[in-house]
């Protein structure tokens, strides 16, 4: 008792919050906010909450379907590819203006809109 226990649902809530933090609304934020949200928070969380092991949990629990899982894999792989293949876009100004970033943010919004199981997140 007294210890914090991470449940599958806690992990899924982290996934939802990750998707909610990576939207086209970021283009209206200042560079410091964009930098910390993308290159610190999102960079860690997308790799954690959208990894294959966690997507399998969400599928097994019936919280997502195969289409959502595939889109989630595309978001993660697109983000990683952008980092590796387009280092010149790895800055806050590019997040606000580059088509590559906009497409990823729109995919994040699409995945979030497709989610049909939203637990109590309080």
N, C-alpha and C positions, 0 to 999 in steps of 0.2 A: 504494500500500500504506500501511497505517497510518491511512487515513481511514475514518471510519465511513460505511457505506453503508446507507441506509434502503431496505429491500426492501418489496414488496407485503405479504409475510408479517409484517414488523414493524408495518406499519400495521394489519393485521388483528388482530394481538396487542393493539395499543392499543385496538381496538374491544372485544375480549373483556374486557380489564381495565376499560374504562369501564363496561361492563354489570355486571361483578362489583362495582364500587364503588357502584353505585346500586341498593340493595336495601332491603327493609323492615327489615333489621338496623340501618339508620341511626336508626330511632326510639329505639333504646336507647343511642345515643351522646350525649355531652355537646354543648351548643350550639356550642362552638368547633370541635369535630370536624365536626359537621354543616355549619356555615357554611363551613369551608375545603373540605370535600369537594364540596359542592353549588355554592356561589357563586364558587368559584375553580376547582377542578379540573374537576368535571363540566361546568360551564358552557362551558369551553374544549373539553374532550375530546369531548363529545357533538356539538358543532358541527363538529369536525374529523373524527372517525372515523365518524360516521353521516351525513355529507353525501352528496349524490347521486353525486359523482365517485368517492368511495371505495366506496359501495355497489355501483356498477357494476363496480369492480375485483373485489370479493368475488364478485359474480354471475358475471363472466367467468371467474374462476378456479375456479368451481364450489364455493366454500366456503360459500355460502348459497344458498337458493332464493328465489323471488319472494315467498313468504309472509313469510319472515324480513326481506327487504328492505322490504316494506310495513309490517310492525310496527316496524321501525327508523325508517322515515320518520315513523310515527305518534308514536314516542317523541320524536324531535327536534321535530316540529311541536307536540306537546303541551307540551313543556318551554318552547319559545319563546312559545307562546300564554299559558302560565301567567305568564311574565315580563311580557308585554305587557298582558294583560287582567286580571290579578289581582295588582297590585303589593302589595296588603295581605297576600298570602300569601308574599311574598318575604322570609322570615325563618326562622331555625332552628326556632323554636317551631312554626310552621305546617308545616314539613317533617315534624315528628313527629306532628302531629295532623290535618291537613287531608286530606279524602278525595281531593282532586285530586292531591296529592303521592303518597298511597298507591297510587292507580291507576297513576301513572307508574312508581313503583318496582316494582309487580307486573308491569307490562309489560316492564320491563327484565329482571326475573327470568325471565319467560316466554321472551323472546328468547334469553337465555343458555341456558336449558334446551333450546331448539329447535336450537341450533347442533350440527351433526354433524361439522364439521371443527374440531378443536382441535390446533393445532401445538404442538411442544415450546416452552414459554414460558420456558425458562431462559436 
